[in-house]
């Protein structure tokens, strides 16, 4: 088995777990899946958490590794974010890059960017 595939799969699993935690409003778990530097860059925990107040779901649709090292994986990703907006549900597809780093036995989000590529309403 290619070790890069194993490494990327481990990092991808943590990325998916982060978004599952957001969907489940388990913000403590999601926050714990970021590096301390990423947490600091985002401001306070409360402000970061409040940014997800209307979030119904956040789901990774695709995450392709563009760079793999034993302690760092960069993915090109797409995710679907669904948010409550009044009586409607706003669905956005977001595309970007995310860097996951290994700290001990954990894979943590170290950096991410994204842009909305489509918005629809349900």
ABEGO torsion letter per residue (X at the ends): XBAAAAAAAAAAAAAAAAAAAAAAGBAAAAAAABBAAAAAAAEBAAAAAAAAAABABBBBABBBBABBBAABBBBBBBBBBBBBBEABBBBBBBBEBBBBBBBEABBBBABBBBBBABBBBX
